[in-house]
């Protein structure tokens, strides 16, 4: 699988089930994949989202129905409609030998384990992926757990409803997911997928207004087509 496809696919899986933010939030979290750990910064405001992680800047605009992924090292970027998320899910399934399965996600794929613990200033409960109920993009995930804050952050999941829907999640399944996940924020997550173990932990979480310019496409970058993306 190419670098861009692998990175995009893992981003989509992680975004859909691990990283969600209420309007007007700023989040800093450590993100580690195998032996590589760095700080990721997340900015969310109403119908737009920006994530800065390593050399990649991702901007999602729900109002425009578009996602941009910028590579600061290569000074290049790709642009794709949100509707392409489901297509990428199918491509990821094909690459992992799961071609032909429904790329949608089941609403009962997650369950509360009953475990609780305190992480930093947050009291949290654990939600885990039921491997027997994996479907769609989750077919590439071998293990996942989320420690979600008991403190509610209004609108946390509703902000990313468009991501779930773009991946083929029905309204009924979405409501089931929301019931299990709750309205807290995922303070710590662990995901094993495609040979990579990714662990995140929130170190800063605060309400903050963001300028609209933060969610505009970056200038001075070469635009790659989808076909060029597959060749990287």
C-alpha positions as CSV (number, residue, x, y, z in Angstrom):
1,X,0.0,0.0,0.0
2,X,1.3,3.4,-0.8
3,X,2.4,6.0,1.8
4,X,-0.5,8.4,1.1
5,X,-3.2,5.7,1.0
6,X,-1.9,4.0,4.2
7,X,-1.7,7.4,6.0
8,X,-5.1,8.5,4.8
9,X,-6.8,5.2,5.6
10,X,-5.4,5.2,9.2
11,X,-6.4,8.8,9.6
12,X,-10.0,8.0,8.5
13,X,-10.3,5.1,10.9
14,X,-8.7,7.1,13.8
15,X,-10.9,10.1,13.1
16,X,-14.1,8.1,12.8
17,X,-13.8,6.3,16.1
18,X,-11.2,8.0,18.2
19,X,-10.7,11.7,17.6
20,X,-13.8,13.9,18.0
21,X,-14.0,17.5,19.1
22,X,-16.7,19.9,20.1
23,X,-16.9,23.3,18.4
24,X,-14.4,25.7,19.7
25,X,-11.9,23.2,21.2
26,X,-8.2,23.1,21.1
27,X,-6.5,19.8,21.9
28,X,-2.9,18.7,22.3
29,X,-2.2,15.0,22.6
30,X,0.8,12.8,22.4
31,X,0.6,10.4,19.5
32,X,2.8,7.4,19.2
33,X,3.0,4.8,16.4
34,X,5.5,2.0,17.3
35,X,8.7,3.8,18.2
36,X,7.7,7.2,16.9
37,X,6.0,9.6,19.3
38,X,5.1,13.3,18.8
39,X,2.6,15.9,19.7
40,X,-0.6,16.3,17.6
41,X,-2.6,19.5,17.7
42,X,-6.3,19.5,17.0
43,X,-8.4,22.6,16.3
44,X,-12.2,22.3,16.0
45,X,-14.7,25.0,15.3
46,X,-18.3,24.4,14.3
47,X,-18.2,22.7,10.9
48,X,-14.5,22.6,10.4
49,X,-11.5,20.8,11.7
50,X,-7.7,21.0,11.5
51,X,-5.1,18.4,12.8
52,X,-1.3,19.0,12.8
53,X,0.6,15.7,13.3
54,X,4.3,15.3,12.4
55,X,4.8,16.7,8.8
56,X,1.1,16.3,7.9
57,X,-1.6,19.0,8.2
58,X,-5.2,17.8,7.6
59,X,-8.0,20.3,7.2
60,X,-11.6,19.1,6.9
61,X,-14.3,21.5,5.9
62,X,-17.9,20.1,6.4
63,X,-19.3,23.3,4.9
64,X,-17.5,22.6,1.6
65,X,-17.6,18.8,1.7
66,X,-13.8,18.6,1.3
67,X,-10.7,17.3,3.0
68,X,-7.1,18.6,2.3
69,X,-4.0,16.7,3.4
70,X,-0.7,18.7,3.3
71,X,2.7,17.1,3.4
72,X,5.1,19.8,4.7
73,X,8.2,17.7,3.8
74,X,7.3,17.3,0.1
75,X,5.4,20.6,-0.1
76,X,2.5,18.8,-1.7
77,X,-1.1,18.2,-0.9
78,X,-4.1,16.2,-2.0
79,X,-7.8,17.3,-2.1
80,X,-10.6,14.9,-1.8
81,X,-14.4,15.1,-1.3
82,X,-15.7,13.7,1.9
83,X,-17.6,11.1,-0.1
84,X,-14.2,9.5,-1.0
85,X,-13.8,8.2,2.5
86,X,-16.0,5.3,1.8
87,X,-14.0,4.5,-1.4
88,X,-10.8,4.6,0.6
89,X,-12.3,2.2,3.1
90,X,-13.0,-0.2,0.3
91,X,-9.4,0.2,-1.0
92,X,-8.1,-0.5,2.4
93,X,-10.2,-3.6,2.7
94,X,-8.9,-4.8,-0.6
95,X,-5.3,-4.2,0.5
96,X,-5.9,-6.2,3.7
97,X,-7.6,-9.1,1.8
98,X,-11.1,-8.1,2.9
99,X,-12.4,-7.0,-0.5
100,X,-16.1,-7.2,-1.2
101,X,-17.4,-6.7,2.3
102,X,-19.7,-3.9,3.2
103,X,-17.5,-0.8,4.0
104,X,-20.1,0.4,6.5
105,X,-19.6,0.3,10.3
106,X,-21.8,-1.6,12.7
107,X,-23.4,0.4,15.5
108,X,-22.8,-2.3,18.1
109,X,-19.1,-2.7,17.3
110,X,-18.2,-0.9,20.6
111,X,-19.1,-1.7,24.2
112,X,-18.3,-0.4,27.6
113,X,-16.0,-2.7,29.5
114,X,-17.0,-1.5,33.0
115,X,-13.5,-0.4,33.8
116,X,-12.7,3.1,35.0
117,X,-9.6,5.0,35.9
118,X,-8.3,8.6,36.4
119,X,-6.0,10.0,33.7
120,X,-4.5,13.3,34.6
121,X,-7.4,15.5,35.7
122,X,-10.1,13.4,34.0
123,X,-12.2,10.5,35.4
124,X,-12.6,8.1,32.5
125,X,-14.5,4.9,31.5
126,X,-13.2,2.4,28.9
127,X,-14.9,1.6,25.6
128,X,-13.5,-1.3,23.5
129,X,-13.9,-2.7,20.0
130,X,-15.7,-6.1,19.8
131,X,-13.5,-8.0,17.4
132,X,-16.4,-10.3,16.6
133,X,-18.5,-7.4,15.3
134,X,-15.9,-5.6,13.2
135,X,-17.0,-4.4,9.8
136,X,-16.0,-2.0,7.1
137,X,-12.8,0.0,7.8
138,X,-12.6,-1.7,11.2
139,X,-11.6,-4.9,9.5
140,X,-8.0,-3.7,9.5
141,X,-8.1,-3.0,13.3
142,X,-6.8,-5.8,15.5
143,X,-7.4,-4.1,18.8
144,X,-8.8,-0.8,20.0
145,X,-9.7,0.8,23.3
146,X,-10.8,4.3,24.3
147,X,-10.7,5.9,27.7
148,X,-13.4,8.6,27.6
149,X,-13.9,11.4,30.1
150,X,-17.0,11.3,32.3
151,X,-17.1,15.0,31.8
152,X,-19.4,15.8,28.9
153,X,-18.3,18.0,26.0
154,X,-21.6,19.1,24.2
155,X,-21.6,18.3,20.6
156,X,-18.5,16.1,20.7
157,X,-19.8,13.3,18.6
158,X,-22.3,15.3,16.6
159,X,-19.4,17.4,15.1
160,X,-18.2,14.2,13.3
161,X,-21.5,12.7,12.3
162,X,-20.6,13.6,8.7
163,X,-17.5,11.3,9.0
164,X,-19.6,8.4,10.2
165,X,-22.2,9.0,7.5
166,X,-19.5,9.3,4.8
167,X,-18.2,5.9,5.8
168,X,-21.6,4.4,5.3
169,X,-22.9,4.4,8.9
170,X,-26.7,4.3,9.0
171,X,-28.6,6.7,11.3
172,X,-29.7,3.8,13.6
173,X,-26.1,2.5,13.8
174,X,-24.9,6.0,14.5
175,X,-27.3,6.4,17.4
176,X,-26.1,3.1,18.8
177,X,-22.5,4.3,18.7
178,X,-23.4,7.6,20.4
179,X,-25.2,5.7,23.2
180,X,-22.1,3.7,24.0
181,X,-19.4,6.4,23.4
182,X,-21.3,9.1,25.3
183,X,-20.5,12.8,25.2
184,X,-17.1,12.8,26.8
185,X,-13.8,13.2,25.1
186,X,-11.4,10.3,24.4
187,X,-8.5,11.1,26.8
188,X,-6.5,8.0,25.9
189,X,-6.8,5.6,23.0
190,X,-4.9,2.6,21.8
191,X,-5.3,1.1,18.3
192,X,-3.5,-1.8,16.6
193,X,-4.0,-1.8,12.8
194,X,-2.0,-2.7,9.7
195,X,1.0,-3.7,11.8
196,X,1.1,-0.4,13.7
197,X,0.2,0.3,17.3
198,X,-1.0,3.9,17.8
199,X,-1.5,5.3,21.3
200,X,-2.7,8.8,22.0
201,X,-3.1,10.7,25.3
202,X,-4.5,14.2,25.8
203,X,-2.2,16.6,27.6
204,X,-4.2,19.8,27.0
205,X,-7.9,20.4,26.4
206,X,-9.5,23.8,26.4
207,X,-12.3,25.8,24.8
208,X,-10.9,28.3,22.4
209,X,-12.1,30.4,19.5
210,X,-10.2,30.0,16.2
211,X,-9.8,32.4,13.3
212,X,-11.4,31.3,10.0
213,X,-8.0,31.6,8.3
214,X,-6.8,28.6,10.3
215,X,-9.1,26.4,8.2
216,X,-8.2,27.7,4.7
217,X,-6.0,25.7,2.4
218,X,-2.3,26.4,2.7
219,X,-0.5,28.3,-0.1
220,X,2.8,27.4,-1.8
221,X,2.1,23.6,-2.0
222,X,2.0,21.5,-5.2
223,X,-1.3,19.8,-5.7
224,X,-1.1,16.0,-6.4
225,X,-4.0,14.2,-8.1
226,X,-5.5,11.1,-6.7
227,X,-3.5,9.0,-9.3
228,X,-0.3,10.7,-8.2
229,X,-1.2,9.9,-4.6
230,X,-1.4,6.2,-5.3
231,X,2.1,6.4,-6.9
232,X,3.8,7.8,-3.7
